[in-house]
Amino acid sequence: MLKFVIAALVALEIVLLSSWVIPPANATSPNSEVYIWDYASVGNSQMVCKKVVFHLENRPLPPGVEVQP
């Protein structure tokens, strides 16, 4: 019985420690990077992998714009 309790405590400790150290899969960073497949250029039939980076800016909203939580 004591072995099961110790094993359960060790498993719980591993789960808790890994949840604090490893970020969740759906976490986003301030500068998100996305890879997409797109044509190399207009009129070209070659598909290439392109990196798209989003740089978020903290700007004030224009007057009269309401944001819902």
Biopython code that builds the backbone (N, CA, C, O; Angstrom):
import numpy as np
from Bio.PDB.StructureBuilder import StructureBuilder

atoms = [
    (1, "MET", "N", (0.821, -1.197, 0.000)),
    (1, "MET", "CA", (0.000, 0.000, 0.000)),
    (1, "MET", "C", (0.861, 1.256, 0.000)),
    (1, "MET", "O", (0.562, 2.227, -0.694)),
    (2, "LEU", "N", (1.922, 1.224, 0.779)),
    (2, "LEU", "CA", (2.812, 2.386, 0.859)),
    (2, "LEU", "C", (3.496, 2.634, -0.483)),
    (2, "LEU", "O", (3.760, 3.779, -0.848)),
    (3, "LYS", "N", (3.780, 1.559, -1.214)),
    (3, "LYS", "CA", (4.406, 1.708, -2.529)),
    (3, "LYS", "C", (3.481, 2.462, -3.493)),
    (3, "LYS", "O", (3.936, 3.302, -4.268)),
    (4, "PHE", "N", (2.190, 2.157, -3.438)),
    (4, "PHE", "CA", (1.232, 2.834, -4.317)),
    (4, "PHE", "C", (1.101, 4.309, -3.967)),
    (4, "PHE", "O", (0.977, 5.150, -4.858)),
    (5, "VAL", "N", (1.128, 4.626, -2.689)),
    (5, "VAL", "CA", (1.030, 6.019, -2.255)),
    (5, "VAL", "C", (2.260, 6.792, -2.713)),
    (5, "VAL", "O", (2.141, 7.915, -3.203)),
    (6, "ILE", "N", (3.433, 6.201, -2.558)),
    (6, "ILE", "CA", (4.675, 6.860, -2.987)),
    (6, "ILE", "C", (4.683, 7.027, -4.502)),
    (6, "ILE", "O", (5.070, 8.082, -5.004)),
    (7, "ALA", "N", (4.263, 6.005, -5.230)),
    (7, "ALA", "CA", (4.218, 6.097, -6.691)),
    (7, "ALA", "C", (3.229, 7.177, -7.133)),
    (7, "ALA", "O", (3.507, 7.914, -8.079)),
    (8, "ALA", "N", (2.087, 7.278, -6.467)),
    (8, "ALA", "CA", (1.108, 8.303, -6.815)),
    (8, "ALA", "C", (1.647, 9.694, -6.522)),
    (8, "ALA", "O", (1.432, 10.612, -7.312)),
    (9, "LEU", "N", (2.338, 9.869, -5.412)),
    (9, "LEU", "CA", (2.916, 11.171, -5.083)),
    (9, "LEU", "C", (4.006, 11.563, -6.073)),
    (9, "LEU", "O", (4.096, 12.727, -6.464)),
    (10, "VAL", "N", (4.830, 10.612, -6.478)),
    (10, "VAL", "CA", (5.879, 10.892, -7.462)),
    (10, "VAL", "C", (5.246, 11.267, -8.804)),
    (10, "VAL", "O", (5.698, 12.206, -9.460)),
    (11, "ALA", "N", (4.209, 10.544, -9.214)),
    (11, "ALA", "CA", (3.535, 10.864, -10.472)),
    (11, "ALA", "C", (2.897, 12.247, -10.411)),
    (11, "ALA", "O", (2.965, 13.003, -11.380)),
    (12, "LEU", "N", (2.283, 12.580, -9.294)),
    (12, "LEU", "CA", (1.681, 13.903, -9.135)),
    (12, "LEU", "C", (2.740, 14.993, -9.175)),
    (12, "LEU", "O", (2.522, 16.050, -9.767)),
    (13, "GLU", "N", (3.874, 14.746, -8.554)),
    (13, "GLU", "CA", (4.967, 15.724, -8.574)),
    (13, "GLU", "C", (5.485, 15.934, -9.991)),
    (13, "GLU", "O", (5.754, 17.069, -10.385)),
    (14, "ILE", "N", (5.627, 14.873, -10.752)),
    (14, "ILE", "CA", (6.105, 14.987, -12.135)),
    (14, "ILE", "C", (5.109, 15.780, -12.975)),
    (14, "ILE", "O", (5.508, 16.627, -13.774)),
    (15, "VAL", "N", (3.829, 15.512, -12.801)),
    (15, "VAL", "CA", (2.805, 16.235, -13.567)),
    (15, "VAL", "C", (2.816, 17.712, -13.214)),
    (15, "VAL", "O", (2.761, 18.559, -14.106)),
    (16, "LEU", "N", (2.885, 18.033, -11.936)),
    (16, "LEU", "CA", (2.879, 19.439, -11.525)),
    (16, "LEU", "C", (4.133, 20.169, -11.985)),
    (16, "LEU", "O", (4.049, 21.301, -12.461)),
    (17, "LEU", "N", (5.284, 19.542, -11.850)),
    (17, "LEU", "CA", (6.520, 20.195, -12.282)),
    (17, "LEU", "C", (6.559, 20.379, -13.790)),
    (17, "LEU", "O", (7.017, 21.414, -14.275)),
    (18, "SER", "N", (6.086, 19.395, -14.533)),
    (18, "SER", "CA", (6.115, 19.531, -15.992)),
    (18, "SER", "C", (5.117, 20.580, -16.470)),
    (18, "SER", "O", (5.348, 21.218, -17.497)),
    (19, "SER", "N", (4.019, 20.770, -15.753)),
    (19, "SER", "CA", (3.052, 21.787, -16.170)),
    (19, "SER", "C", (3.589, 23.189, -15.926)),
    (19, "SER", "O", (3.167, 24.125, -16.605)),
    (20, "TRP", "N", (4.501, 23.366, -14.983)),
    (20, "TRP", "CA", (5.081, 24.686, -14.739)),
    (20, "TRP", "C", (6.253, 24.970, -15.667)),
    (20, "TRP", "O", (6.507, 26.127, -16.003)),
    (21, "VAL", "N", (6.962, 23.946, -16.080)),
    (21, "VAL", "CA", (8.169, 24.124, -16.889)),
    (21, "VAL", "C", (7.843, 24.163, -18.372)),
    (21, "VAL", "O", (8.375, 25.006, -19.095)),
    (22, "ILE", "N", (6.990, 23.278, -18.838)),
    (22, "ILE", "CA", (6.670, 23.167, -20.263)),
    (22, "ILE", "C", (5.467, 24.060, -20.568)),
    (22, "ILE", "O", (4.418, 23.901, -19.944)),
    (23, "PRO", "N", (5.594, 24.987, -21.504)),
    (23, "PRO", "CA", (4.445, 25.847, -21.832)),
    (23, "PRO", "C", (3.355, 25.043, -22.536)),
    (23, "PRO", "O", (3.661, 24.056, -23.205)),
    (24, "PRO", "N", (2.112, 25.437, -22.402)),
    (24, "PRO", "CA", (1.037, 24.724, -23.077)),
    (24, "PRO", "C", (1.154, 24.824, -24.596)),
    (24, "PRO", "O", (1.782, 25.746, -25.117)),
    (25, "ALA", "N", (0.557, 23.887, -25.289)),
    (25, "ALA", "CA", (0.694, 23.826, -26.744)),
    (25, "ALA", "C", (0.043, 25.004, -27.450)),
    (25, "ALA", "O", (0.490, 25.397, -28.528)),
    (26, "ASN", "N", (-0.989, 25.568, -26.874)),
    (26, "ASN", "CA", (-1.675, 26.665, -27.549)),
    (26, "ASN", "C", (-1.208, 28.035, -27.076)),
    (26, "ASN", "O", (-1.876, 29.036, -27.336)),
    (27, "ALA", "N", (-0.090, 28.096, -26.396)),
    (27, "ALA", "CA", (0.432, 29.381, -25.928)),
    (27, "ALA", "C", (0.968, 30.183, -27.113)),
    (27, "ALA", "O", (1.501, 29.616, -28.067)),
    (28, "THR", "N", (0.825, 31.482, -27.042)),
    (28, "THR", "CA", (1.338, 32.343, -28.098)),
    (28, "THR", "C", (2.367, 33.292, -27.528)),
    (28, "THR", "O", (2.294, 33.688, -26.365)),
    (29, "SER", "N", (3.306, 33.642, -28.343)),
    (29, "SER", "CA", (4.315, 34.611, -27.936)),
    (29, "SER", "C", (3.908, 35.980, -28.471)),
    (29, "SER", "O", (3.059, 36.062, -29.359)),
    (30, "PRO", "N", (4.493, 37.051, -27.952)),
    (30, "PRO", "CA", (4.136, 38.384, -28.442)),
    (30, "PRO", "C", (4.343, 38.539, -29.949)),
    (30, "PRO", "O", (3.537, 39.188, -30.617)),
    (31, "ASN", "N", (5.397, 37.959, -30.485)),
    (31, "ASN", "CA", (5.640, 37.989, -31.930)),
    (31, "ASN", "C", (5.390, 36.586, -32.472)),
    (31, "ASN", "O", (6.273, 35.729, -32.430)),
    (32, "SER", "N", (4.190, 36.358, -32.978)),
    (32, "SER", "CA", (3.820, 35.030, -33.453)),
    (32, "SER", "C", (4.406, 34.780, -34.833)),
    (32, "SER", "O", (4.423, 35.666, -35.687)),
    (33, "GLU", "N", (4.887, 33.558, -35.038)),
    (33, "GLU", "CA", (5.420, 33.133, -36.332)),
    (33, "GLU", "C", (4.543, 32.013, -36.868)),
    (33, "GLU", "O", (4.233, 31.061, -36.152)),
    (34, "VAL", "N", (4.144, 32.128, -38.129)),
    (34, "VAL", "CA", (3.312, 31.129, -38.781)),
    (34, "VAL", "C", (3.961, 30.785, -40.105)),
    (34, "VAL", "O", (4.452, 31.668, -40.809)),
    (35, "TYR", "N", (3.968, 29.506, -40.450)),
    (35, "TYR", "CA", (4.503, 29.064, -41.735)),
    (35, "TYR", "C", (3.336, 28.661, -42.626)),
    (35, "TYR", "O", (2.459, 27.903, -42.212)),
    (36, "ILE", "N", (3.334, 29.178, -43.863)),
    (36, "ILE", "CA", (2.258, 28.890, -44.803)),
    (36, "ILE", "C", (2.851, 28.431, -46.133)),
    (36, "ILE", "O", (3.993, 28.749, -46.464)),
    (37, "TRP", "N", (2.055, 27.680, -46.881)),
    (37, "TRP", "CA", (2.427, 27.315, -48.243)),
    (37, "TRP", "C", (1.782, 28.319, -49.178)),
    (37, "TRP", "O", (0.580, 28.573, -49.099)),
    (38, "ASP", "N", (2.586, 28.886, -50.063)),
    (38, "ASP", "CA", (2.092, 29.907, -50.986)),
    (38, "ASP", "C", (2.903, 29.818, -52.274)),
    (38, "ASP", "O", (3.959, 29.186, -52.312)),
    (39, "TYR", "N", (2.404, 30.450, -53.314)),
    (39, "TYR", "CA", (3.141, 30.484, -54.580)),
    (39, "TYR", "C", (4.361, 31.392, -54.440)),
    (39, "TYR", "O", (4.326, 32.387, -53.716)),
    (40, "ALA", "N", (5.436, 31.039, -55.139)),
    (40, "ALA", "CA", (6.684, 31.797, -55.042)),
    (40, "ALA", "C", (6.497, 33.232, -55.504)),
    (40, "ALA", "O", (7.043, 34.152, -54.894)),
    (41, "SER", "N", (5.746, 33.437, -56.559)),
    (41, "SER", "CA", (5.467, 34.786, -57.055)),
    (41, "SER", "C", (4.208, 34.727, -57.911)),
    (41, "SER", "O", (3.691, 33.647, -58.198)),
    (42, "VAL", "N", (3.729, 35.877, -58.309)),
    (42, "VAL", "CA", (2.528, 35.943, -59.138)),
    (42, "VAL", "C", (2.828, 35.311, -60.495)),
    (42, "VAL", "O", (3.829, 35.646, -61.129)),
    (43, "GLY", "N", (1.978, 34.412, -60.936)),
    (43, "GLY", "CA", (2.165, 33.753, -62.221)),
    (43, "GLY", "C", (3.096, 32.556, -62.158)),
    (43, "GLY", "O", (3.343, 31.928, -63.188)),
    (44, "ASN", "N", (3.616, 32.219, -60.999)),
    (44, "ASN", "CA", (4.519, 31.089, -60.839)),
    (44, "ASN", "C", (3.734, 29.926, -60.245)),
    (44, "ASN", "O", (2.920, 30.130, -59.344)),
    (45, "SER", "N", (3.964, 28.718, -60.731)),
    (45, "SER", "CA", (3.241, 27.555, -60.222)),
    (45, "SER", "C", (4.007, 26.824, -59.124)),
    (45, "SER", "O", (3.529, 25.810, -58.616)),
    (46, "GLN", "N", (5.176, 27.315, -58.751)),
    (46, "GLN", "CA", (5.989, 26.659, -57.724)),
    (46, "GLN", "C", (5.487, 27.057, -56.335)),
    (46, "GLN", "O", (5.337, 28.241, -56.035)),
    (47, "MET", "N", (5.228, 26.042, -55.483)),
    (47, "MET", "CA", (4.791, 26.289, -54.115)),
    (47, "MET", "C", (6.016, 26.319, -53.197)),
    (47, "MET", "O", (6.895, 25.463, -53.289)),
    (48, "VAL", "N", (6.057, 27.312, -52.316)),
    (48, "VAL", "CA", (7.158, 27.434, -51.360)),
    (48, "VAL", "C", (6.577, 27.659, -49.970)),
    (48, "VAL", "O", (5.436, 28.096, -49.822)),
    (49, "CYS", "N", (7.376, 27.355, -48.963)),
    (49, "CYS", "CA", (6.986, 27.577, -47.575)),
    (49, "CYS", "C", (7.461, 28.970, -47.173)),
    (49, "CYS", "O", (8.647, 29.282, -47.279)),
    (50, "LYS", "N", (6.531, 29.802, -46.713)),
    (50, "LYS", "CA", (6.875, 31.166, -46.326)),
    (50, "LYS", "C", (6.616, 31.353, -44.836)),
    (50, "LYS", "O", (5.672, 30.795, -44.277)),
    (51, "LYS", "N", (7.469, 32.144, -44.210)),
    (51, "LYS", "CA", (7.283, 32.461, -42.798)),
    (51, "LYS", "C", (6.608, 33.821, -42.687)),
    (51, "LYS", "O", (7.072, 34.807, -43.260)),
    (52, "VAL", "N", (5.510, 33.861, -41.943)),
    (52, "VAL", "CA", (4.780, 35.101, -41.708)),
    (52, "VAL", "C", (4.925, 35.431, -40.227)),
    (52, "VAL", "O", (4.602, 34.608, -39.369)),
    (53, "VAL", "N", (5.409, 36.633, -39.928)),
    (53, "VAL", "CA", (5.622, 37.053, -38.541)),
    (53, "VAL", "C", (4.669, 38.197, -38.230)),
    (53, "VAL", "O", (4.572, 39.165, -38.984)),
    (54, "PHE", "N", (3.971, 38.074, -37.115)),
    (54, "PHE", "CA", (3.058, 39.118, -36.659)),
    (54, "PHE", "C", (3.719, 39.870, -35.516)),
    (54, "PHE", "O", (4.042, 39.274, -34.490)),
    (55, "HIS", "N", (3.922, 41.167, -35.679)),
    (55, "HIS", "CA", (4.469, 42.020, -34.632)),
    (55, "HIS", "C", (3.315, 42.823, -34.040)),
    (55, "HIS", "O", (2.770, 43.717, -34.688)),
    (56, "LEU", "N", (2.956, 42.499, -32.819)),
    (56, "LEU", "CA", (1.837, 43.180, -32.187)),
    (56, "LEU", "C", (2.280, 44.525, -31.633)),
    (56, "LEU", "O", (3.371, 44.657, -31.078)),
    (57, "GLU", "N", (1.428, 45.507, -31.792)),
    (57, "GLU", "CA", (1.714, 46.845, -31.289)),
    (57, "GLU", "C", (0.633, 47.239, -30.290)),
    (57, "GLU", "O", (-0.552, 46.987, -30.511)),
    (58, "ASN", "N", (1.046, 47.849, -29.205)),
    (58, "ASN", "CA", (0.088, 48.375, -28.238)),
    (58, "ASN", "C", (-0.239, 49.808, -28.622)),
    (58, "ASN", "O", (0.500, 50.739, -28.304)),
    (59, "ARG", "N", (-1.357, 49.964, -29.309)),
    (59, "ARG", "CA", (-1.787, 51.293, -29.729)),
    (59, "ARG", "C", (-3.136, 51.584, -29.096)),
    (59, "ARG", "O", (-3.940, 50.672, -28.905)),
    (60, "PRO", "N", (-3.391, 52.839, -28.770)),
    (60, "PRO", "CA", (-4.717, 53.172, -28.237)),
    (60, "PRO", "C", (-5.784, 53.036, -29.323)),
    (60, "PRO", "O", (-5.530, 53.282, -30.502)),
    (61, "LEU", "N", (-6.970, 52.642, -28.901)),
    (61, "LEU", "CA", (-8.071, 52.512, -29.850)),
    (61, "LEU", "C", (-8.590, 53.888, -30.239)),
    (61, "LEU", "O", (-8.512, 54.828, -29.449)),
    (62, "PRO", "N", (-9.114, 54.009, -31.442)),
    (62, "PRO", "CA", (-9.696, 55.291, -31.853)),
    (62, "PRO", "C", (-10.896, 55.638, -30.965)),
    (62, "PRO", "O", (-11.535, 54.743, -30.410)),
    (63, "PRO", "N", (-11.198, 56.911, -30.832)),
    (63, "PRO", "CA", (-12.348, 57.299, -30.010)),
    (63, "PRO", "C", (-13.649, 56.722, -30.565)),
    (63, "PRO", "O", (-13.856, 56.682, -31.777)),
    (64, "GLY", "N", (-14.508, 56.283, -29.674)),
    (64, "GLY", "CA", (-15.798, 55.731, -30.078)),
    (64, "GLY", "C", (-15.787, 54.228, -30.285)),
    (64, "GLY", "O", (-16.844, 53.644, -30.525)),
    (65, "VAL", "N", (-14.633, 53.577, -30.201)),
    (65, "VAL", "CA", (-14.555, 52.128, -30.386)),
    (65, "VAL", "C", (-14.696, 51.465, -29.024)),
    (65, "VAL", "O", (-13.970, 51.788, -28.084)),
    (66, "GLU", "N", (-15.640, 50.532, -28.932)),
    (66, "GLU", "CA", (-15.856, 49.816, -27.680)),
    (66, "GLU", "C", (-15.338, 48.391, -27.822)),
    (66, "GLU", "O", (-15.499, 47.765, -28.869)),
    (67, "VAL", "N", (-14.715, 47.884, -26.763)),
    (67, "VAL", "CA", (-14.183, 46.525, -26.756)),
    (67, "VAL", "C", (-14.944, 45.723, -25.721)),
    (67, "VAL", "O", (-15.081, 46.144, -24.572)),
    (68, "GLN", "N", (-15.437, 44.571, -26.132)),
    (68, "GLN", "CA", (-16.134, 43.690, -25.197)),
    (68, "GLN", "C", (-15.160, 42.639, -24.705)),
    (68, "GLN", "O", (-14.352, 42.142, -25.489)),
    (69, "PRO", "N", (-15.212, 42.286, -23.426)),
    (69, "PRO", "CA", (-14.287, 41.264, -22.894)),
    (69, "PRO", "C", (-14.590, 39.884, -23.409)),
    (69, "PRO", "O", (-13.902, 38.927, -23.053)),
]
sb = StructureBuilder()
sb.init_structure("model")
sb.init_model(0)
sb.init_chain("A")
sb.init_seg("    ")
for serial, (resi, resn, name, xyz) in enumerate(atoms, 1):
    if name == "N":
        sb.init_residue(resn, " ", resi, " ")
    sb.init_atom(name, np.array(xyz, "f"), 0.0, 1.0, " ", f" {name:<3s}", serial, name[0])
structure = sb.get_structure()
